Amino acid sequence: MTEIKDKSIQVYLDELASKSPTPGGGSAAALLGAQSTALTSMVCNITLGKPKYAAVEADMQALLHKSTALRATLTALIKADIDVFNQLMAAYGLAKTTEHEKTERSHKIQTVLREATLIPLACAQACADAIQLSREAADKGNVNVISDAGVAVVSAYAGLKSAALNVYINAASLKDRPFAEEKLAELAVILKGADINAEEIYQLVKNKL
């Protein structure tokens, strides 16, 4: 089966629009983050080598390296989200006729739900990191593509808030409440100040237009 990252945009959107549960919002969140990092890389690539920006050449090289690595992480999370959701659907479909089957089914569901909570949490963190990378692109990048740094921060913020929803919904179904509360607390730390941060970067870009 062709991996989602190797499909055309049209095929992905058609699958996203279908009645199939995957791909869904989780993979869309990761894609938003990946788009953000790609745009940050674009700003770097269009800034590098320009005499006008010689003073930030090293900074842009470092930022390009970081954004490329983060894009790889987020791209992998697109598939990871699809895989774990398919596992969850398979777990819910297990037989539940006998008490043993019910116990086994419940155990499997809870095991997969833990992973289904961790993956969007990782996506949220990666999107938060993408927001930070977009700030440097907006601050030091070529002004001719500064609006792309703005799109980068908006995409990353949308990915962050979207991933958070997936953490909330899966954590709510966990019977292991200490684990669930721990992950919700971690998410709260990631989200803290993200809205203000994203708006600051957006305004930074807007003021340069």
C-alpha positions in Angstrom: 0.0 0.0 0.0 1.3 3.4 -0.9 2.2 5.6 2.1 0.2 8.7 2.5 3.2 10.9 2.0 3.8 9.4 -1.4 0.3 10.1 -2.7 -0.8 13.1 -4.6 -2.5 16.0 -2.9 -5.7 15.2 -4.7 -5.7 11.5 -3.7 -5.0 12.5 -0.1 -7.9 15.1 -0.1 -10.3 12.6 -1.6 -9.4 10.1 1.1 -9.7 12.7 3.7 -13.2 13.6 2.4 -14.4 10.0 2.2 -16.3 8.1 4.8 -13.2 6.1 5.7 -12.0 7.1 9.3 -8.5 7.4 8.0 -6.8 9.7 7.1 -8.5 12.0 9.5 -7.9 15.0 11.7 -4.8 13.7 13.4 -2.9 13.2 10.1 -4.3 16.6 8.9 -2.8 18.2 12.0 0.6 16.7 11.3 0.4 17.8 7.7 -0.3 21.4 8.8 2.9 21.2 10.9 4.9 19.7 8.1 3.6 22.5 5.7 4.8 25.1 8.2 8.3 23.7 8.4 8.4 23.4 4.6 7.5 27.1 4.3 10.2 28.0 6.9 12.7 26.1 4.8 11.5 27.9 1.7 12.2 31.3 3.4 15.7 30.0 4.3 16.5 28.8 0.8 15.4 32.1 -0.8 17.4 34.1 1.8 20.6 32.0 1.5 23.3 33.3 -0.8 21.8 36.8 -1.1 24.5 39.5 -0.4 21.9 41.6 1.4 21.4 38.8 4.0 25.1 37.8 4.4 24.9 38.7 8.1 22.3 36.1 8.7 23.7 33.4 6.4 24.8 31.1 9.2 21.6 31.6 11.1 19.6 30.7 8.0 21.7 27.6 7.3 21.1 26.4 10.9 17.3 27.2 10.6 17.1 25.3 7.3 18.7 22.3 9.0 16.2 22.5 11.9 13.2 23.0 9.8 14.1 20.1 7.5 14.6 17.7 10.4 11.3 18.8 12.0 9.5 18.3 8.7 10.7 14.7 8.6 9.4 14.2 12.1 6.0 15.7 11.3 5.8 13.7 8.0 6.4 10.5 9.9 3.6 11.5 12.4 1.1 11.7 9.5 1.5 8.0 8.9 1.8 7.2 12.6 -1.6 8.8 13.3 -3.2 6.8 10.5 -1.6 3.5 11.7 -2.6 3.9 15.4 -6.2 4.9 14.5 -6.5 1.8 12.3 -5.2 -0.3 15.2 -7.8 1.3 17.4 -10.6 0.5 15.0 -9.3 -3.1 14.8 -9.3 -3.3 18.6 -12.9 -2.1 18.8 -13.8 -4.7 16.3 -12.5 -7.6 18.4 -15.0 -10.3 19.5 -16.7 -9.6 22.8 -19.0 -12.6 23.3 -17.3 -14.3 26.3 -15.9 -12.7 29.4 -12.4 -13.6 28.3 -12.9 -12.0 24.9 -14.3 -8.9 26.6 -11.3 -8.6 28.9 -8.9 -9.1 26.1 -10.7 -6.6 23.9 -10.7 -4.0 26.7 -7.0 -4.5 27.3 -6.1 -4.1 23.7 -8.3 -1.0 23.3 -6.6 0.6 26.3 -3.1 -0.3 25.1 -3.7 1.3 21.7 -5.4 4.3 23.3 -2.2 5.1 25.2 -0.3 5.2 21.9 -3.2 7.2 20.3 -2.7 9.8 23.0 1.1 9.9 22.7 1.2 10.4 18.9 -0.9 13.6 18.8 0.9 14.8 21.9 4.2 14.4 19.9 2.5 16.2 17.0 1.5 19.1 19.3 5.1 19.5 20.5 6.4 19.4 17.0 3.9 22.0 15.9 4.9 24.2 18.8 8.5 23.8 17.8 7.5 24.8 14.2 6.0 28.0 15.6 9.3 28.9 17.1 11.2 28.2 13.9 8.8 30.5 12.0 9.7 33.3 14.3 13.3 33.3 13.1 12.2 33.0 9.5 10.0 36.1 10.0 12.6 38.0 11.9 15.6 37.4 9.6 14.3 36.0 6.3 14.2 37.6 2.9 11.4 40.2 3.0 10.3 39.2 -0.5 8.9 36.0 1.0 8.1 37.2 4.5 4.4 36.5 4.0 5.4 32.8 3.7 6.8 32.9 7.2 3.4 34.2 8.2 1.6 31.3 6.6 4.1 29.0 8.3 3.2 30.3 11.8 -0.5 30.1 11.1 -0.2 26.6 9.8 1.9 25.5 12.8 -0.6 27.0 15.2 -3.5 25.3 13.5 -1.6 22.0 13.6 -1.0 22.5 17.3 -4.6 23.2 18.2 -5.8 20.4 16.0 -3.4 17.9 17.6 -4.5 19.0 21.0 -8.1 18.0 20.2 -6.9 14.5 19.4 -5.0 14.3 22.7 -8.2 15.4 24.6 -10.5 12.9 22.9 -8.2 9.9 23.4 -7.2 10.8 26.9 -10.8 11.0 27.9 -11.3 7.3 27.0 -8.3 6.1 29.0 -9.0 4.1 32.2 -5.5 4.8 33.4 -6.4 8.2 34.8 -3.0 9.1 36.3 -1.4 8.5 32.8 -4.1 10.5 31.1 -3.8 13.4 33.5 0.0 13.4 33.1 -0.3 13.7 29.4 -3.0 16.4 29.6 -0.7 18.3 31.9 2.2 18.0 29.4 -0.2 19.2 26.7 -1.1 22.2 28.8 2.6 23.2 29.1 3.0 22.9 25.3 -0.1 25.1 24.7 0.7 27.7 27.3 1.3 31.0 25.6 1.2 29.5 22.1 -1.7 31.7 21.0 0.2 34.9 22.1 3.4 33.6 20.5 1.7 32.8 17.2 -0.1 36.2 17.1 3.2 38.1 17.8 4.9 36.3 14.9 1.9 37.0 12.7 2.0 40.7 13.5 5.8 40.7 13.0 5.2 39.5 9.5 2.3 41.9 8.9 4.3 44.9 10.0 7.0 44.0 7.4 4.6 43.9 4.4 
